[in-house]
């Protein structure tokens, strides 16, 4: 707010092209933001002078404050309600508290309620893996290659328990990459009037290579929207890290069921032998045993059932 006062006038800087560039290079560089526009150091640190419409400048900040106030109000109200009625907080943050794993196979309504509560508990890991593939497909650059290597390292563990052991390291890897890319998008302040080494006259680095490496550049700035994909992946990975911790709690396993593989050798042909959950697709009586009794044929397990666990 102090920066918006009329008494504060930010200093403006105008960079000139160095003399060691050729004439053609000078004409090209004069059109870049580094040498074409006046620089304000306040813009680089996130401050912008806007004397015409102050509300537009503060709109996003006010929206964030409103959301935080709304969240704190609900949290405090729930805490006060539990303390006044001597209630213990639920083991999991769910919407429908009367729906557990035992209600999943009752009907469509209970099925929908269960997955509203525990969809990410059951399919959070698969969602994260799909998001990794989406990030790789959207970016197709050097950081996408790092994401691919990290995905290979995670999938190499195969078993859910083994993946849970390295998931914290994977979250740290995603957070580190997001931090590095944030500083890459910021770059050095234009007021320094210094260009990057890959734009020097003796450099042979092309614009396509700079774009693929995702390095800071004044002529071809890194796409900041790529950080949105990485942030969504980090958000889901952090939620999945919490899921791995909840899987070790007995209260959560009773309500949501466990996520243990029903077949240790991962043989699809033996799923129907180890799966105790009824098969509702092939449940019709199709044959007779010769004594007037109809028998139910054995059928392969439903695809979703192994993912839901045995309870």
C-alpha positions in Angstrom: 0.0 0.0 0.0 2.9 2.4 0.7 4.2 1.8 -2.7 1.0 3.2 -4.2 1.5 6.6 -2.6 2.0 9.5 -5.0 5.1 10.6 -3.1 6.9 7.4 -4.0 8.3 7.6 -7.6 10.1 4.4 -8.7 13.4 4.8 -10.6 13.3 3.9 -14.3 16.2 2.3 -16.1 16.9 2.1 -19.8 19.5 -0.4 -21.0 21.6 0.0 -24.2 23.0 -2.6 -26.4 26.7 -3.2 -25.9 29.1 -2.2 -28.7 30.6 -5.7 -29.2 27.4 -6.8 -30.9 27.2 -6.6 -34.7 24.8 -4.2 -36.4 22.3 -6.9 -37.3 22.5 -8.2 -33.8 21.9 -4.8 -32.3 18.8 -4.2 -34.4 17.5 -7.6 -33.3 18.3 -7.0 -29.6 16.8 -3.5 -29.6 13.4 -5.2 -30.0 13.8 -7.4 -27.0 12.2 -6.4 -23.6 15.7 -5.9 -22.1 16.6 -3.1 -24.3 13.3 -1.9 -25.7 11.4 -1.0 -22.5 12.3 0.9 -19.4 12.9 -1.3 -16.4 11.5 -0.8 -12.9 13.1 -2.8 -10.1 9.8 -2.8 -8.2 8.1 -4.9 -10.9 10.8 -7.5 -10.5 10.1 -7.9 -6.8 6.3 -8.0 -7.3 5.4 -4.3 -6.8 3.5 -2.4 -9.5 2.5 1.2 -9.6 -1.2 1.5 -10.3 -2.8 4.9 -9.5 -5.8 4.5 -11.7 -7.6 1.4 -10.2 -6.2 0.3 -6.8 -9.0 -2.3 -6.3 -8.0 -4.2 -9.5 -4.4 -4.3 -8.1 -5.5 -5.7 -4.8 -8.3 -8.0 -6.1 -6.3 -11.2 -6.0 -4.9 -10.5 -2.5 -8.4 -9.7 -1.1 -9.7 -12.9 -2.6 -7.0 -14.9 -1.0 -7.7 -13.3 2.4 -11.4 -14.0 2.0 -10.8 -17.7 1.3 -8.4 -18.0 4.2 -10.9 -16.3 6.6 -13.7 -18.6 5.3 -11.5 -21.7 6.0 -10.5 -20.5 9.5 -14.1 -19.7 10.4 -15.3 -23.2 9.4 -12.4 -24.9 11.2 -12.9 -22.9 14.4 -16.6 -23.5 14.3 -16.1 -27.3 14.0 -13.5 -27.3 16.8 -15.8 -25.4 19.1 -18.8 -27.6 18.3 -16.8 -30.8 19.1 -15.4 -29.3 22.4 -18.9 -28.2 23.5 -20.5 -31.6 22.7 -17.5 -33.6 23.8 -17.0 -35.2 20.4 -13.7 -36.6 19.1 -12.5 -35.5 15.6 -13.1 -38.1 12.8 -10.3 -40.3 11.8 -10.5 -39.1 8.2 -11.7 -35.8 6.7 -14.9 -37.1 4.9 -18.3 -35.7 4.0 -20.6 -38.7 4.7 -19.7 -40.1 8.1 -22.2 -42.9 8.1 -20.8 -44.6 5.0 -17.9 -47.2 5.3 -16.4 -49.9 3.2 -19.3 -52.2 4.3 -21.8 -50.0 2.6 -20.0 -49.9 -0.8 -21.9 -52.9 -2.3 -25.4 -52.1 -1.0 -26.5 -49.8 -3.8 -25.7 -47.0 -6.2 -26.3 -44.2 -3.6 -24.0 -45.8 -1.1 -21.5 -46.4 -3.9 -21.5 -42.7 -4.8 -21.2 -41.6 -1.2 -18.3 -44.0 -0.5 -16.3 -42.7 -3.5 -17.1 -39.1 -2.6 -15.4 -39.9 0.7 -12.6 -42.2 -0.3 -12.0 -41.8 -4.0 -8.5 -40.4 -3.5 -7.8 -43.0 -0.7 -8.4 -45.8 -3.2 -7.2 -44.3 -6.5 -4.9 -41.5 -5.4 -1.7 -43.2 -6.5 -3.2 -43.9 -9.9 -4.3 -40.3 -10.2 -0.8 -39.1 -9.4 0.7 -41.4 -12.1 -1.7 -40.1 -14.6 -0.9 -36.5 -13.7 2.8 -37.3 -14.2 2.1 -38.5 -17.7 0.0 -35.4 -18.4 2.8 -33.1 -17.2 5.3 -34.9 -19.4 3.0 -34.6 -22.4 2.2 -31.0 -21.8 5.8 -29.9 -21.3 8.0 -32.0 -23.6 11.2 -30.3 -22.3 14.2 -31.0 -20.1 12.1 -31.0 -16.9 9.6 -33.4 -18.6 12.6 -35.8 -19.0 13.3 -35.5 -15.3 9.7 -36.3 -14.5 10.0 -39.3 -16.7 13.1 -40.6 -14.9 11.3 -40.0 -11.6 8.3 -41.9 -12.8 10.5 -44.8 -13.9 12.1 -44.9 -10.4 8.7 -45.0 -8.7 7.2 -47.6 -11.0 10.3 -49.8 -10.6 9.3 -50.4 -7.0 6.1 -52.0 -8.2 4.5 -52.8 -4.9 2.4 -50.2 -3.0 4.3 -50.7 0.2 7.6 -50.1 -1.5 6.3 -47.1 -3.3 5.1 -45.6 0.0 8.7 -45.9 1.4 10.1 -43.5 -1.3 7.1 -41.3 -1.8 8.4 -38.7 0.6 11.6 -38.4 -1.4 9.5 -38.1 -4.6 7.5 -35.2 -3.0 10.7 -33.5 -2.1 11.9 -33.9 -5.7 8.7 -32.3 -7.0 9.0 -29.4 -4.5 12.6 -28.8 -5.4 11.8 -28.8 -9.1 9.0 -26.4 -8.6 11.2 -24.0 -6.6 13.9 -24.1 -9.2 11.5 -23.4 -12.0 10.0 -20.5 -10.1 13.4 -18.8 -9.9 14.0 -19.6 -13.5 10.8 -17.8 -14.5 11.8 -14.8 -12.4 15.3 -14.6 -13.8 17.7 -11.7 -13.1 16.3 -8.2 -12.8 16.3 -6.3 -16.1 17.6 -3.3 -14.3 21.0 -5.0 -14.1 21.3 -4.6 -17.9 23.0 -8.0 -18.2 22.1 -10.6 -20.8 22.4 -14.3 -20.3 25.5 -16.2 -21.5 23.6 -18.2 -24.1 22.7 -14.9 -25.8 26.3 -13.6 -26.2 27.6 -13.1 -29.7 30.0 -16.1 -29.5 27.2 -18.4 -28.3 25.9 -21.1 -30.6 22.8 -22.0 -28.5 19.6 -21.7 -30.5 16.2 -20.5 -29.3 14.7 -23.9 -29.6 17.5 -25.3 -27.3 16.8 -22.5 -24.8 13.1 -23.3 -24.9 13.7 -27.0 -24.4 16.1 -26.4 -21.5 13.6 -24.1 -19.8 16.3 -21.5 -18.8 15.7 -17.8 -18.2 15.9 -15.6 -21.2 14.7 -12.1 -22.2 14.0 -12.9 -25.8 12.1 -16.2 -25.2 10.8 -16.2 -21.7 10.0 -19.5 -20.0 6.3 -20.4 -20.1 5.1 -19.8 -16.5 1.9 -21.8 -17.0 4.0 -25.0 -16.9 4.3 -24.3 -13.1 0.6 -24.9 -12.8 0.9 -28.5 -14.1 3.8 -29.1 -11.7 1.9 -27.5 -8.8 -1.1 -29.7 -9.4 1.1 -32.7 -9.4 2.8 -31.7 -6.2 -0.6 -31.1 -4.6 -1.8 -34.5 -5.5 1.5 -36.1 -4.5 1.3 -34.4 -1.1 -2.3 -35.7 -0.6 -1.1 -39.2 -1.5 1.7 -38.9 1.0 -1.0 -38.3 3.7 -2.9 -41.3 2.3 0.1 -43.5 2.8 0.2 -42.4 6.4 -3.5 -43.0 6.9 -3.2 -46.5 5.6 -1.3 -47.4 8.7 -4.1 -46.3 11.0 -6.5 -48.9 12.1 -9.5 -46.5 12.4 -9.1 -45.5 8.8 -8.8 -49.0 7.6 -12.0 -50.0 9.4 -13.9 -47.1 7.7 -12.3 -47.1 4.2 -10.9 -50.6 3.9 -7.3 -51.5 3.3 -5.2 -51.0 0.1 -3.2 -54.2 0.3 -2.6 -56.2 -2.8 -4.9 -59.3 -2.8 -2.3 -61.3 -4.8 1.4 -61.1 -3.8 2.7 -62.5 -7.1 0.7 -60.0 -9.1 -0.6 -62.8 -11.3 -3.9 -61.7 -12.9 -5.0 -65.3 -13.4 -5.1 -66.0 -9.7 -7.0 -62.8 -8.7 -10.3 -64.7 -8.6 -8.9 -67.3 -6.2 -7.6 -64.7 -3.6 -10.4 -62.1 -4.0 -13.1 -62.6 -1.4 -15.3 -59.7 -2.8 -18.4 -61.0 -4.6 -18.5 -60.7 -8.4 -21.7 -58.8 -9.3 -21.2 -59.0 -13.1 -21.2 -62.8 -13.5 -23.6 -63.7 -10.7 -26.4 -65.4 -12.7 -27.3 -69.1 -12.3 -26.3 -70.6 -15.6 -25.8 -74.4 -15.1 -27.4 -77.3 -13.3 -25.5 -79.9 -11.3 -27.8 -82.8 -12.3 -29.8 -82.9 -9.0 -32.0 -79.9 -9.8 -29.6 -77.5 -8.0 -28.4 -74.5 -10.0 -24.7 -73.6 -9.6 -23.0 -70.2 -10.0 -20.0 -70.4 -12.3 -16.6 -69.2 -11.3 -15.7 -65.9 -13.0 -12.7 -63.7 -13.2 -12.6 -60.8 -10.7 -13.9 -57.4 -11.6 -11.1 -55.0 -12.7 -11.9 -52.5 -10.0 -12.2 -55.0 -7.1 -8.5 -55.8 -6.8 -7.9 -52.0 -6.5 -10.4 -51.7 -3.7 -8.8 -54.2 -1.5 -10.3 -57.1 0.4 -12.2 -55.2 3.0 
